[in-house]
Amino acid sequence: MTDDIQIRASKARSLLADDNFRTLMQELRQRQTEIFFNSAPSDTELREEAYSMMSALNKIEAHLESAITDEKILKKRK
């Protein structure tokens, strides 16, 4: 179990530090922001989709951060 946590944390750290990943996440966020701000008042469904996508992107990053936090907690317990 300890090895699994460390491997997940290592992979998460690598991904969060990867310029390509960060650029991709930034581009995806920017697209959703543009959709949200440039939609017509009647485009409720489009804005809800953009909001859902932003929430999903946040959850992905939170999941990666959680893996790193799990490793920190594991190290403090040792």
mmCIF file of the N, C-alpha and C atoms, coordinates in Angstrom:
data_MODEL
# 
_entry.id   MODEL 
# 
loop_
_atom_site.group_PDB 
_atom_site.id 
_atom_site.type_symbol 
_atom_site.label_atom_id 
_atom_site.label_alt_id 
_atom_site.label_comp_id 
_atom_site.label_asym_id 
_atom_site.label_entity_id 
_atom_site.label_seq_id 
_atom_site.pdbx_PDB_ins_code 
_atom_site.Cartn_x 
_atom_site.Cartn_y 
_atom_site.Cartn_z 
_atom_site.occupancy 
_atom_site.B_iso_or_equiv 
_atom_site.pdbx_formal_charge 
_atom_site.auth_seq_id 
_atom_site.auth_comp_id 
_atom_site.auth_asym_id 
_atom_site.auth_atom_id 
_atom_site.pdbx_PDB_model_num 
ATOM 1   N N  . MET A 1 1  ? 0.825   -1.196 0.000   1.00 0.00 ? 1  MET A N  1 
ATOM 2   C CA . MET A 1 1  ? 0.000   0.000  0.000   1.00 0.00 ? 1  MET A CA 1 
ATOM 3   C C  . MET A 1 1  ? 0.865   1.254  0.000   1.00 0.00 ? 1  MET A C  1 
ATOM 4   N N  . THR A 1 2  ? 1.924   1.253  0.783   1.00 0.00 ? 2  THR A N  1 
ATOM 5   C CA . THR A 1 2  ? 2.837   2.390  0.834   1.00 0.00 ? 2  THR A CA 1 
ATOM 6   C C  . THR A 1 2  ? 3.422   2.679  -0.541  1.00 0.00 ? 2  THR A C  1 
ATOM 7   N N  . ASP A 1 3  ? 3.829   1.617  -1.222  1.00 0.00 ? 3  ASP A N  1 
ATOM 8   C CA . ASP A 1 3  ? 4.396   1.792  -2.560  1.00 0.00 ? 3  ASP A CA 1 
ATOM 9   C C  . ASP A 1 3  ? 3.376   2.367  -3.530  1.00 0.00 ? 3  ASP A C  1 
ATOM 10  N N  . ASP A 1 4  ? 2.125   1.908  -3.437  1.00 0.00 ? 4  ASP A N  1 
ATOM 11  C CA . ASP A 1 4  ? 1.063   2.423  -4.305  1.00 0.00 ? 4  ASP A CA 1 
ATOM 12  C C  . ASP A 1 4  ? 0.878   3.926  -4.118  1.00 0.00 ? 4  ASP A C  1 
ATOM 13  N N  . ILE A 1 5  ? 0.865   4.360  -2.871  1.00 0.00 ? 5  ILE A N  1 
ATOM 14  C CA . ILE A 1 5  ? 0.680   5.782  -2.568  1.00 0.00 ? 5  ILE A CA 1 
ATOM 15  C C  . ILE A 1 5  ? 1.844   6.592  -3.125  1.00 0.00 ? 5  ILE A C  1 
ATOM 16  N N  . GLN A 1 6  ? 3.045   6.078  -2.952  1.00 0.00 ? 6  GLN A N  1 
ATOM 17  C CA . GLN A 1 6  ? 4.224   6.795  -3.441  1.00 0.00 ? 6  GLN A CA 1 
ATOM 18  C C  . GLN A 1 6  ? 4.266   6.836  -4.965  1.00 0.00 ? 6  GLN A C  1 
ATOM 19  N N  . ILE A 1 7  ? 3.878   5.768  -5.600  1.00 0.00 ? 7  ILE A N  1 
ATOM 20  C CA . ILE A 1 7  ? 3.849   5.724  -7.068  1.00 0.00 ? 7  ILE A CA 1 
ATOM 21  C C  . ILE A 1 7  ? 2.795   6.693  -7.594  1.00 0.00 ? 7  ILE A C  1 
ATOM 22  N N  . ARG A 1 8  ? 1.607   6.662  -6.993  1.00 0.00 ? 8  ARG A N  1 
ATOM 23  C CA . ARG A 1 8  ? 0.553   7.591  -7.422  1.00 0.00 ? 8  ARG A CA 1 
ATOM 24  C C  . ARG A 1 8  ? 0.977   9.034  -7.229  1.00 0.00 ? 8  ARG A C  1 
ATOM 25  N N  . ALA A 1 9  ? 1.612   9.322  -6.109  1.00 0.00 ? 9  ALA A N  1 
ATOM 26  C CA . ALA A 1 9  ? 2.059   10.696 -5.835  1.00 0.00 ? 9  ALA A CA 1 
ATOM 27  C C  . ALA A 1 9  ? 3.129   11.127 -6.832  1.00 0.00 ? 9  ALA A C  1 
ATOM 28  N N  . SER A 1 10 ? 4.028   10.230 -7.127  1.00 0.00 ? 10 SER A N  1 
ATOM 29  C CA . SER A 1 10 ? 5.082   10.534 -8.093  1.00 0.00 ? 10 SER A CA 1 
ATOM 30  C C  . SER A 1 10 ? 4.509   10.829 -9.476  1.00 0.00 ? 10 SER A C  1 
ATOM 31  N N  . LYS A 1 11 ? 3.567   10.005 -9.889  1.00 0.00 ? 11 LYS A N  1 
ATOM 32  C CA . LYS A 1 11 ? 2.922   10.218 -11.191 1.00 0.00 ? 11 LYS A CA 1 
ATOM 33  C C  . LYS A 1 11 ? 2.132   11.521 -11.198 1.00 0.00 ? 11 LYS A C  1 
ATOM 34  N N  . ALA A 1 12 ? 1.434   11.798 -10.111 1.00 0.00 ? 12 ALA A N  1 
ATOM 35  C CA . ALA A 1 12 ? 0.644   13.031 -10.019 1.00 0.00 ? 12 ALA A CA 1 
ATOM 36  C C  . ALA A 1 12 ? 1.554   14.251 -10.070 1.00 0.00 ? 12 ALA A C  1 
ATOM 37  N N  . ARG A 1 13 ? 2.656   14.213 -9.330  1.00 0.00 ? 13 ARG A N  1 
ATOM 38  C CA . ARG A 1 13 ? 3.619   15.319 -9.336  1.00 0.00 ? 13 ARG A CA 1 
ATOM 39  C C  . ARG A 1 13 ? 4.176   15.547 -10.731 1.00 0.00 ? 13 ARG A C  1 
ATOM 40  N N  . SER A 1 14 ? 4.526   14.456 -11.397 1.00 0.00 ? 14 SER A N  1 
ATOM 41  C CA . SER A 1 14 ? 5.059   14.558 -12.764 1.00 0.00 ? 14 SER A CA 1 
ATOM 42  C C  . SER A 1 14 ? 4.051   15.186 -13.709 1.00 0.00 ? 14 SER A C  1 
ATOM 43  N N  . LEU A 1 15 ? 2.817   14.747 -13.592 1.00 0.00 ? 15 LEU A N  1 
ATOM 44  C CA . LEU A 1 15 ? 1.770   15.268 -14.467 1.00 0.00 ? 15 LEU A CA 1 
ATOM 45  C C  . LEU A 1 15 ? 1.519   16.754 -14.200 1.00 0.00 ? 15 LEU A C  1 
ATOM 46  N N  . LEU A 1 16 ? 1.422   17.131 -12.933 1.00 0.00 ? 16 LEU A N  1 
ATOM 47  C CA . LEU A 1 16 ? 1.175   18.531 -12.593 1.00 0.00 ? 16 LEU A CA 1 
ATOM 48  C C  . LEU A 1 16 ? 2.344   19.435 -12.967 1.00 0.00 ? 16 LEU A C  1 
ATOM 49  N N  . ALA A 1 17 ? 3.526   18.876 -13.053 1.00 0.00 ? 17 ALA A N  1 
ATOM 50  C CA . ALA A 1 17 ? 4.705   19.666 -13.433 1.00 0.00 ? 17 ALA A CA 1 
ATOM 51  C C  . ALA A 1 17 ? 4.935   19.679 -14.941 1.00 0.00 ? 17 ALA A C  1 
ATOM 52  N N  . ASP A 1 18 ? 4.245   18.812 -15.656 1.00 0.00 ? 18 ASP A N  1 
ATOM 53  C CA . ASP A 1 18 ? 4.440   18.700 -17.101 1.00 0.00 ? 18 ASP A CA 1 
ATOM 54  C C  . ASP A 1 18 ? 3.858   19.924 -17.822 1.00 0.00 ? 18 ASP A C  1 
ATOM 55  N N  . ASP A 1 19 ? 4.689   20.585 -18.604 1.00 0.00 ? 19 ASP A N  1 
ATOM 56  C CA . ASP A 1 19 ? 4.250   21.785 -19.323 1.00 0.00 ? 19 ASP A CA 1 
ATOM 57  C C  . ASP A 1 19 ? 3.114   21.491 -20.295 1.00 0.00 ? 19 ASP A C  1 
ATOM 58  N N  . ASN A 1 20 ? 3.172   20.352 -20.965 1.00 0.00 ? 20 ASN A N  1 
ATOM 59  C CA . ASN A 1 20 ? 2.117   20.000 -21.914 1.00 0.00 ? 20 ASN A CA 1 
ATOM 60  C C  . ASN A 1 20 ? 0.774   19.821 -21.202 1.00 0.00 ? 20 ASN A C  1 
ATOM 61  N N  . PHE A 1 21 ? 0.791   19.155 -20.068 1.00 0.00 ? 21 PHE A N  1 
ATOM 62  C CA . PHE A 1 21 ? -0.435  18.948 -19.301 1.00 0.00 ? 21 PHE A CA 1 
ATOM 63  C C  . PHE A 1 21 ? -0.987  20.279 -18.816 1.00 0.00 ? 21 PHE A C  1 
ATOM 64  N N  . ARG A 1 22 ? -0.110  21.111 -18.259 1.00 0.00 ? 22 ARG A N  1 
ATOM 65  C CA . ARG A 1 22 ? -0.548  22.409 -17.752 1.00 0.00 ? 22 ARG A CA 1 
ATOM 66  C C  . ARG A 1 22 ? -1.117  23.282 -18.863 1.00 0.00 ? 22 ARG A C  1 
ATOM 67  N N  . THR A 1 23 ? -0.466  23.261 -20.023 1.00 0.00 ? 23 THR A N  1 
ATOM 68  C CA . THR A 1 23 ? -0.951  24.030 -21.161 1.00 0.00 ? 23 THR A CA 1 
ATOM 69  C C  . THR A 1 23 ? -2.317  23.522 -21.609 1.00 0.00 ? 23 THR A C  1 
ATOM 70  N N  . LEU A 1 24 ? -2.457  22.214 -21.697 1.00 0.00 ? 24 LEU A N  1 
ATOM 71  C CA . LEU A 1 24 ? -3.733  21.620 -22.096 1.00 0.00 ? 24 LEU A CA 1 
ATOM 72  C C  . LEU A 1 24 ? -4.851  22.005 -21.130 1.00 0.00 ? 24 LEU A C  1 
ATOM 73  N N  . MET A 1 25 ? -4.596  21.904 -19.848 1.00 0.00 ? 25 MET A N  1 
ATOM 74  C CA . MET A 1 25 ? -5.602  22.256 -18.847 1.00 0.00 ? 25 MET A CA 1 
ATOM 75  C C  . MET A 1 25 ? -5.967  23.738 -18.965 1.00 0.00 ? 25 MET A C  1 
ATOM 76  N N  . GLN A 1 26 ? -4.972  24.574 -19.174 1.00 0.00 ? 26 GLN A N  1 
ATOM 77  C CA . GLN A 1 26 ? -5.214  26.005 -19.316 1.00 0.00 ? 26 GLN A CA 1 
ATOM 78  C C  . GLN A 1 26 ? -6.055  26.295 -20.567 1.00 0.00 ? 26 GLN A C  1 
ATOM 79  N N  . GLU A 1 27 ? -5.736  25.635 -21.670 1.00 0.00 ? 27 GLU A N  1 
ATOM 80  C CA . GLU A 1 27 ? -6.501  25.821 -22.908 1.00 0.00 ? 27 GLU A CA 1 
ATOM 81  C C  . GLU A 1 27 ? -7.951  25.368 -22.736 1.00 0.00 ? 27 GLU A C  1 
ATOM 82  N N  . LEU A 1 28 ? -8.128  24.227 -22.086 1.00 0.00 ? 28 LEU A N  1 
ATOM 83  C CA . LEU A 1 28 ? -9.491  23.726 -21.853 1.00 0.00 ? 28 LEU A CA 1 
ATOM 84  C C  . LEU A 1 28 ? -10.293 24.694 -20.981 1.00 0.00 ? 28 LEU A C  1 
ATOM 85  N N  . ARG A 1 29 ? -9.654  25.209 -19.943 1.00 0.00 ? 29 ARG A N  1 
ATOM 86  C CA . ARG A 1 29 ? -10.326 26.181 -19.070 1.00 0.00 ? 29 ARG A CA 1 
ATOM 87  C C  . ARG A 1 29 ? -10.678 27.449 -19.842 1.00 0.00 ? 29 ARG A C  1 
ATOM 88  N N  . GLN A 1 30 ? -9.731  27.896 -20.652 1.00 0.00 ? 30 GLN A N  1 
ATOM 89  C CA . GLN A 1 30 ? -9.965  29.117 -21.429 1.00 0.00 ? 30 GLN A CA 1 
ATOM 90  C C  . GLN A 1 30 ? -11.148 28.944 -22.388 1.00 0.00 ? 30 GLN A C  1 
ATOM 91  N N  . ARG A 1 31 ? -11.205 27.804 -23.057 1.00 0.00 ? 31 ARG A N  1 
ATOM 92  C CA . ARG A 1 31 ? -12.321 27.540 -23.974 1.00 0.00 ? 31 ARG A CA 1 
ATOM 93  C C  . ARG A 1 31 ? -13.658 27.561 -23.250 1.00 0.00 ? 31 ARG A C  1 
ATOM 94  N N  . GLN A 1 32 ? -13.696 26.941 -22.083 1.00 0.00 ? 32 GLN A N  1 
ATOM 95  C CA . GLN A 1 32 ? -14.945 26.888 -21.334 1.00 0.00 ? 32 GLN A CA 1 
ATOM 96  C C  . GLN A 1 32 ? -15.334 28.278 -20.823 1.00 0.00 ? 32 GLN A C  1 
ATOM 97  N N  . THR A 1 33 ? -14.338 29.053 -20.425 1.00 0.00 ? 33 THR A N  1 
ATOM 98  C CA . THR A 1 33 ? -14.597 30.421 -19.982 1.00 0.00 ? 33 THR A CA 1 
ATOM 99  C C  . THR A 1 33 ? -15.163 31.249 -21.124 1.00 0.00 ? 33 THR A C  1 
ATOM 100 N N  . GLU A 1 34 ? -14.581 31.092 -22.305 1.00 0.00 ? 34 GLU A N  1 
ATOM 101 C CA . GLU A 1 34 ? -15.077 31.824 -23.475 1.00 0.00 ? 34 GLU A CA 1 
ATOM 102 C C  . GLU A 1 34 ? -16.510 31.427 -23.814 1.00 0.00 ? 34 GLU A C  1 
ATOM 103 N N  . ILE A 1 35 ? -16.784 30.134 -23.746 1.00 0.00 ? 35 ILE A N  1 
ATOM 104 C CA . ILE A 1 35 ? -18.148 29.668 -23.997 1.00 0.00 ? 35 ILE A CA 1 
ATOM 105 C C  . ILE A 1 35 ? -19.104 30.301 -22.990 1.00 0.00 ? 35 ILE A C  1 
ATOM 106 N N  . PHE A 1 36 ? -18.705 30.292 -21.743 1.00 0.00 ? 36 PHE A N  1 
ATOM 107 C CA . PHE A 1 36 ? -19.554 30.826 -20.677 1.00 0.00 ? 36 PHE A CA 1 
ATOM 108 C C  . PHE A 1 36 ? -19.840 32.309 -20.890 1.00 0.00 ? 36 PHE A C  1 
ATOM 109 N N  . PHE A 1 37 ? -18.798 33.095 -21.151 1.00 0.00 ? 37 PHE A N  1 
ATOM 110 C CA . PHE A 1 37 ? -18.962 34.548 -21.268 1.00 0.00 ? 37 PHE A CA 1 
ATOM 111 C C  . PHE A 1 37 ? -19.515 35.007 -22.611 1.00 0.00 ? 37 PHE A C  1 
ATOM 112 N N  . ASN A 1 38 ? -19.329 34.216 -23.639 1.00 0.00 ? 38 ASN A N  1 
ATOM 113 C CA . ASN A 1 38 ? -19.784 34.624 -24.962 1.00 0.00 ? 38 ASN A CA 1 
ATOM 114 C C  . ASN A 1 38 ? -21.108 33.993 -25.384 1.00 0.00 ? 38 ASN A C  1 
ATOM 115 N N  . SER A 1 39 ? -21.732 33.262 -24.496 1.00 0.00 ? 39 SER A N  1 
ATOM 116 C CA . SER A 1 39 ? -23.005 32.627 -24.847 1.00 0.00 ? 39 SER A CA 1 
ATOM 117 C C  . SER A 1 39 ? -24.146 33.629 -24.745 1.00 0.00 ? 39 SER A C  1 
ATOM 118 N N  . ALA A 1 40 ? -25.152 33.383 -25.519 1.00 0.00 ? 40 ALA A N  1 
ATOM 119 C CA . ALA A 1 40 ? -26.348 34.221 -25.483 1.00 0.00 ? 40 ALA A CA 1 
ATOM 120 C C  . ALA A 1 40 ? -27.130 33.939 -24.193 1.00 0.00 ? 40 ALA A C  1 
ATOM 121 N N  . PRO A 1 41 ? -27.894 34.906 -23.737 1.00 0.00 ? 41 PRO A N  1 
ATOM 122 C CA . PRO A 1 41 ? -28.677 34.684 -22.511 1.00 0.00 ? 41 PRO A CA 1 
ATOM 123 C C  . PRO A 1 41 ? -29.550 33.432 -22.561 1.00 0.00 ? 41 PRO A C  1 
ATOM 124 N N  . SER A 1 42 ? -29.983 33.064 -23.743 1.00 0.00 ? 42 SER A N  1 
ATOM 125 C CA . SER A 1 42 ? -30.854 31.893 -23.869 1.00 0.00 ? 42 SER A CA 1 
ATOM 126 C C  . SER A 1 42 ? -30.090 30.569 -23.930 1.00 0.00 ? 42 SER A C  1 
ATOM 127 N N  . ASP A 1 43 ? -28.766 30.626 -23.981 1.00 0.00 ? 43 ASP A N  1 
ATOM 128 C CA . ASP A 1 43 ? -27.936 29.410 -24.094 1.00 0.00 ? 43 ASP A CA 1 
ATOM 129 C C  . ASP A 1 43 ? -27.628 28.789 -22.731 1.00 0.00 ? 43 ASP A C  1 
ATOM 130 N N  . THR A 1 44 ? -28.647 28.560 -21.970 1.00 0.00 ? 44 THR A N  1 
ATOM 131 C CA . THR A 1 44 ? -28.476 27.997 -20.623 1.00 0.00 ? 44 THR A CA 1 
ATOM 132 C C  . THR A 1 44 ? -27.770 26.645 -20.666 1.00 0.00 ? 44 THR A C  1 
ATOM 133 N N  . GLU A 1 45 ? -28.178 25.796 -21.576 1.00 0.00 ? 45 GLU A N  1 
ATOM 134 C CA . GLU A 1 45 ? -27.598 24.459 -21.671 1.00 0.00 ? 45 GLU A CA 1 
ATOM 135 C C  . GLU A 1 45 ? -26.102 24.531 -21.993 1.00 0.00 ? 45 GLU A C  1 
ATOM 136 N N  . LEU A 1 46 ? -25.720 25.444 -22.863 1.00 0.00 ? 46 LEU A N  1 
ATOM 137 C CA . LEU A 1 46 ? -24.318 25.619 -23.233 1.00 0.00 ? 46 LEU A CA 1 
ATOM 138 C C  . LEU A 1 46 ? -23.489 26.068 -22.028 1.00 0.00 ? 46 LEU A C  1 
ATOM 139 N N  . ARG A 1 47 ? -24.020 26.998 -21.248 1.00 0.00 ? 47 ARG A N  1 
ATOM 140 C CA . ARG A 1 47 ? -23.317 27.460 -20.042 1.00 0.00 ? 47 ARG A CA 1 
ATOM 141 C C  . ARG A 1 47 ? -23.229 26.349 -19.003 1.00 0.00 ? 47 ARG A C  1 
ATOM 142 N N  . GLU A 1 48 ? -24.284 25.558 -18.878 1.00 0.00 ? 48 GLU A N  1 
ATOM 143 C CA . GLU A 1 48 ? -24.251 24.447 -17.926 1.00 0.00 ? 48 GLU A CA 1 
ATOM 144 C C  . GLU A 1 48 ? -23.196 23.422 -18.323 1.00 0.00 ? 48 GLU A C  1 
ATOM 145 N N  . GLU A 1 49 ? -23.057 23.177 -19.618 1.00 0.00 ? 49 GLU A N  1 
ATOM 146 C CA . GLU A 1 49 ? -22.013 22.274 -20.112 1.00 0.00 ? 49 GLU A CA 1 
ATOM 147 C C  . GLU A 1 49 ? -20.628 22.817 -19.794 1.00 0.00 ? 49 GLU A C  1 
ATOM 148 N N  . ALA A 1 50 ? -20.437 24.113 -20.025 1.00 0.00 ? 50 ALA A N  1 
ATOM 149 C CA . ALA A 1 50 ? -19.146 24.749 -19.738 1.00 0.00 ? 50 ALA A CA 1 
ATOM 150 C C  . ALA A 1 50 ? -18.843 24.659 -18.247 1.00 0.00 ? 50 ALA A C  1 
ATOM 151 N N  . TYR A 1 51 ? -19.854 24.900 -17.426 1.00 0.00 ? 51 TYR A N  1 
ATOM 152 C CA . TYR A 1 51 ? -19.677 24.803 -15.981 1.00 0.00 ? 51 TYR A CA 1 
ATOM 153 C C  . TYR A 1 51 ? -19.309 23.370 -15.578 1.00 0.00 ? 51 TYR A C  1 
ATOM 154 N N  . SER A 1 52 ? -19.980 22.411 -16.158 1.00 0.00 ? 52 SER A N  1 
ATOM 155 C CA . SER A 1 52 ? -19.689 21.002 -15.859 1.00 0.00 ? 52 SER A CA 1 
ATOM 156 C C  . SER A 1 52 ? -18.259 20.640 -16.252 1.00 0.00 ? 52 SER A C  1 
ATOM 157 N N  . MET A 1 53 ? -17.829 21.135 -17.393 1.00 0.00 ? 53 MET A N  1 
ATOM 158 C CA . MET A 1 53 ? -16.464 20.866 -17.841 1.00 0.00 ? 53 MET A CA 1 
ATOM 159 C C  . MET A 1 53 ? -15.454 21.496 -16.888 1.00 0.00 ? 53 MET A C  1 
ATOM 160 N N  . MET A 1 54 ? -15.703 22.722 -16.460 1.00 0.00 ? 54 MET A N  1 
ATOM 161 C CA . MET A 1 54 ? -14.798 23.378 -15.508 1.00 0.00 ? 54 MET A CA 1 
ATOM 162 C C  . MET A 1 54 ? -14.757 22.597 -14.190 1.00 0.00 ? 54 MET A C  1 
ATOM 163 N N  . SER A 1 55 ? -15.906 22.129 -13.757 1.00 0.00 ? 55 SER A N  1 
ATOM 164 C CA . SER A 1 55 ? -15.954 21.331 -12.529 1.00 0.00 ? 55 SER A CA 1 
ATOM 165 C C  . SER A 1 55 ? -15.157 20.044 -12.690 1.00 0.00 ? 55 SER A C  1 
ATOM 166 N N  . ALA A 1 56 ? -15.267 19.411 -13.835 1.00 0.00 ? 56 ALA A N  1 
ATOM 167 C CA . ALA A 1 56 ? -14.514 18.180 -14.096 1.00 0.00 ? 56 ALA A CA 1 
ATOM 168 C C  . ALA A 1 56 ? -13.010 18.459 -14.096 1.00 0.00 ? 56 ALA A C  1 
ATOM 169 N N  . LEU A 1 57 ? -12.594 19.548 -14.711 1.00 0.00 ? 57 LEU A N  1 
ATOM 170 C CA . LEU A 1 57 ? -11.172 19.900 -14.730 1.00 0.00 ? 57 LEU A CA 1 
ATOM 171 C C  . LEU A 1 57 ? -10.665 20.147 -13.309 1.00 0.00 ? 57 LEU A C  1 
ATOM 172 N N  . ASN A 1 58 ? -11.466 20.829 -12.510 1.00 0.00 ? 58 ASN A N  1 
ATOM 173 C CA . ASN A 1 58 ? -11.097 21.066 -11.111 1.00 0.00 ? 58 ASN A CA 1 
ATOM 174 C C  . ASN A 1 58 ? -10.979 19.759 -10.337 1.00 0.00 ? 58 ASN A C  1 
ATOM 175 N N  . LYS A 1 59 ? -11.885 18.832 -10.601 1.00 0.00 ? 59 LYS A N  1 
ATOM 176 C CA . LYS A 1 59 ? -11.856 17.543 -9.909  1.00 0.00 ? 59 LYS A CA 1 
ATOM 177 C C  . LYS A 1 59 ? -10.623 16.724 -10.310 1.00 0.00 ? 59 LYS A C  1 
ATOM 178 N N  . ILE A 1 60 ? -10.236 16.816 -11.562 1.00 0.00 ? 60 ILE A N  1 
ATOM 179 C CA . ILE A 1 60 ? -9.033  16.112 -12.018 1.00 0.00 ? 60 ILE A CA 1 
ATOM 180 C C  . ILE A 1 60 ? -7.819  16.638 -11.272 1.00 0.00 ? 60 ILE A C  1 
ATOM 181 N N  . GLU A 1 61 ? -7.673  17.953 -11.216 1.00 0.00 ? 61 GLU A N  1 
ATOM 182 C CA . GLU A 1 61 ? -6.534  18.533 -10.511 1.00 0.00 ? 61 GLU A CA 1 
ATOM 183 C C  . GLU A 1 61 ? -6.589  18.234 -9.017  1.00 0.00 ? 61 GLU A C  1 
ATOM 184 N N  . ALA A 1 62 ? -7.765  18.281 -8.443  1.00 0.00 ? 62 ALA A N  1 
ATOM 185 C CA . ALA A 1 62 ? -7.912  17.968 -7.015  1.00 0.00 ? 62 ALA A CA 1 
ATOM 186 C C  . ALA A 1 62 ? -7.528  16.518 -6.733  1.00 0.00 ? 62 ALA A C  1 
ATOM 187 N N  . HIS A 1 63 ? -7.877  15.624 -7.633  1.00 0.00 ? 63 HIS A N  1 
ATOM 188 C CA . HIS A 1 63 ? -7.525  14.213 -7.471  1.00 0.00 ? 63 HIS A CA 1 
ATOM 189 C C  . HIS A 1 63 ? -5.998  14.041 -7.493  1.00 0.00 ? 63 HIS A C  1 
ATOM 190 N N  . LEU A 1 64 ? -5.346  14.728 -8.398  1.00 0.00 ? 64 LEU A N  1 
ATOM 191 C CA . LEU A 1 64 ? -3.885  14.656 -8.470  1.00 0.00 ? 64 LEU A CA 1 
ATOM 192 C C  . LEU A 1 64 ? -3.248  15.242 -7.212  1.00 0.00 ? 64 LEU A C  1 
ATOM 193 N N  . GLU A 1 65 ? -3.760  16.371 -6.760  1.00 0.00 ? 65 GLU A N  1 
ATOM 194 C CA . GLU A 1 65 ? -3.249  16.991 -5.531  1.00 0.00 ? 65 GLU A CA 1 
ATOM 195 C C  . GLU A 1 65 ? -3.486  16.077 -4.323  1.00 0.00 ? 65 GLU A C  1 
ATOM 196 N N  . SER A 1 66 ? -4.602  15.381 -4.339  1.00 0.00 ? 66 SER A N  1 
ATOM 197 C CA . SER A 1 66 ? -4.921  14.467 -3.247  1.00 0.00 ? 66 SER A CA 1 
ATOM 198 C C  . SER A 1 66 ? -3.905  13.334 -3.154  1.00 0.00 ? 66 SER A C  1 
ATOM 199 N N  . ALA A 1 67 ? -3.467  12.848 -4.294  1.00 0.00 ? 67 ALA A N  1 
ATOM 200 C CA . ALA A 1 67 ? -2.456  11.783 -4.295  1.00 0.00 ? 67 ALA A CA 1 
ATOM 201 C C  . ALA A 1 67 ? -1.169  12.274 -3.647  1.00 0.00 ? 67 ALA A C  1 
ATOM 202 N N  . ILE A 1 68 ? -0.806  13.512 -3.908  1.00 0.00 ? 68 ILE A N  1 
ATOM 203 C CA . ILE A 1 68 ? 0.404   14.096 -3.325  1.00 0.00 ? 68 ILE A CA 1 
ATOM 204 C C  . ILE A 1 68 ? 0.212   14.294 -1.824  1.00 0.00 ? 68 ILE A C  1 
ATOM 205 N N  . THR A 1 69 ? -0.957  14.741 -1.433  1.00 0.00 ? 69 THR A N  1 
ATOM 206 C CA . THR A 1 69 ? -1.259  14.935 -0.015  1.00 0.00 ? 69 THR A CA 1 
ATOM 207 C C  . THR A 1 69 ? -1.243  13.600 0.729   1.00 0.00 ? 69 THR A C  1 
ATOM 208 N N  . ASP A 1 70 ? -1.763  12.562 0.114   1.00 0.00 ? 70 ASP A N  1 
ATOM 209 C CA . ASP A 1 70 ? -1.740  11.225 0.736   1.00 0.00 ? 70 ASP A CA 1 
ATOM 210 C C  . ASP A 1 70 ? -0.311  10.804 1.047   1.00 0.00 ? 70 ASP A C  1 
ATOM 211 N N  . GLU A 1 71 ? 0.594   11.078 0.134   1.00 0.00 ? 71 GLU A N  1 
ATOM 212 C CA . GLU A 1 71 ? 1.993   10.717 0.362   1.00 0.00 ? 71 GLU A CA 1 
ATOM 213 C C  . GLU A 1 71 ? 2.578   11.535 1.517   1.00 0.00 ? 71 GLU A C  1 
ATOM 214 N N  . LYS A 1 72 ? 2.256   12.813 1.583   1.00 0.00 ? 72 LYS A N  1 
ATOM 215 C CA . LYS A 1 72 ? 2.754   13.662 2.670   1.00 0.00 ? 72 LYS A CA 1 
ATOM 216 C C  . LYS A 1 72 ? 2.262   13.151 4.018   1.00 0.00 ? 72 LYS A C  1 
ATOM 217 N N  . ILE A 1 73 ? 1.007   12.759 4.071   1.00 0.00 ? 73 ILE A N  1 
ATOM 218 C CA . ILE A 1 73 ? 0.454   12.223 5.310   1.00 0.00 ? 73 ILE A CA 1 
ATOM 219 C C  . ILE A 1 73 ? 1.151   10.921 5.685   1.00 0.00 ? 73 ILE A C  1 
ATOM 220 N N  . LEU A 1 74 ? 1.381   10.079 4.702   1.00 0.00 ? 74 LEU A N  1 
ATOM 221 C CA . LEU A 1 74 ? 2.072   8.809  4.928   1.00 0.00 ? 74 LEU A CA 1 
ATOM 222 C C  . LEU A 1 74 ? 3.469   9.057  5.502   1.00 0.00 ? 74 LEU A C  1 
ATOM 223 N N  . LYS A 1 75 ? 4.190   10.009 4.957   1.00 0.00 ? 75 LYS A N  1 
ATOM 224 C CA . LYS A 1 75 ? 5.547   10.321 5.428   1.00 0.00 ? 75 LYS A CA 1 
ATOM 225 C C  . LYS A 1 75 ? 5.544   10.856 6.846   1.00 0.00 ? 75 LYS A C  1 
ATOM 226 N N  . LYS A 1 76 ? 4.531   11.654 7.188   1.00 0.00 ? 76 LYS A N  1 
ATOM 227 C CA . LYS A 1 76 ? 4.454   12.210 8.552   1.00 0.00 ? 76 LYS A CA 1 
ATOM 228 C C  . LYS A 1 76 ? 4.134   11.130 9.576   1.00 0.00 ? 76 LYS A C  1 
ATOM 229 N N  . ARG A 1 77 ? 3.404   10.107 9.132   1.00 0.00 ? 77 ARG A N  1 
ATOM 230 C CA . ARG A 1 77 ? 3.040   9.033  10.064  1.00 0.00 ? 77 ARG A CA 1 
ATOM 231 C C  . ARG A 1 77 ? 4.220   8.112  10.354  1.00 0.00 ? 77 ARG A C  1 
ATOM 232 N N  . LYS A 1 78 ? 5.187   8.101  9.481   1.00 0.00 ? 78 LYS A N  1 
ATOM 233 C CA . LYS A 1 78 ? 6.339   7.196  9.665   1.00 0.00 ? 78 LYS A CA 1 
ATOM 234 C C  . LYS A 1 78 ? 7.311   7.714  10.673  1.00 0.00 ? 78 LYS A C  1 
# 
